[in-house]
Amino acid sequence: MLIVLRKHFPNIKTVYIIDWIPEQGEDIITFLIDTSVIAQIEFDLMDLDSEPTVEICSIDVYSNGFRKLAQIKLAVALDLAHRDIER
């Protein structure tokens, strides 16, 4: 995972997993990158040599229409990321 993240975000300072959907053939993991970007990466579990699919969006686009629990998860991740970067 870290190799894929560093490839797409070479200057990454902090990262948090905010969602993980395990499927039979793939895992879809949503990451908060630093404090500004959401990356959703789909890892193919059947072909580990294949390049993962990466989708990138802003926090505003990602969080549009969230329910309360999802808003709280994102807020906690953002707070932790801000603390990491301030250190």
N, C-alpha and C positions, 0 to 999 in steps of 0.2 A: 504494500500500500504506500509506504513512504517513498519508494522509488517513483511511483506514478505521480504522487503529489509534488515531489521535487522537480520532476520533468516539466510539469505544467506551471508550477509556481516556484521558480528557483530561489526567490528571496523570502520564502515563507518564514514567519517568525513563530507562529503558534497555530495549532489546528485542533478542532474538537469534532468528534462524531456526534451529530445531532439526530441521526436516524439511520437505521440498518434494517433492510428488508431481506431476509434470507429466503431464497427461492431454491427450487430443485436444481436448476441449471446455472443460476447466477446469484450473486449477492449484489444488492444495490445499496450503496452507502452514501449518505449525505454528510458532507463536511462543512464546517465553518472555517474558512481560511482567514487568518488574522482577524480583523473586525469588519471586513467589508464585502467579502465574496462567499457565495455558496457554490460548492462543487458537488455534483451528484455523479458518482462513478459506478459503473456497472462492470463487475468482474465476472468473466465467463468461467465457471467452475468445471466445465467439461473440456475446455481447451485452455490450459493454464499458460500456454505460450502466446495466446492471442492478446492483442492490444485492448486494454479496457476502454469502454466508451465513457467519455467525460463531457458533462454538460455543466456550463457555468452560468450563473445569474447573480443579480444583486440581491441583497437581503430584502429590499422592498418587494421585488417581484416574487421572491420565494415565499414570503410571509403573507402575501395578500390572501385574505379570507381564512386565516388560521383560526382554529378553535382555541380555547383558553389554555389547555394543557400544552399544545404545540407552541403557543406564545411564551409560556413560562420556560419551556426547555430552551428556546432560542434566546430568551433574555438571560438565563443563567449562563449559557455558553458565551454570549457576548460579554457579560460581566467578567467571566474568567479570562477571556481573551484580552480584554482591556488591561486587566491586572498583569497578565503575562508580559504584555508589550511595555508596560510602564516600568517593569523591573530593570 
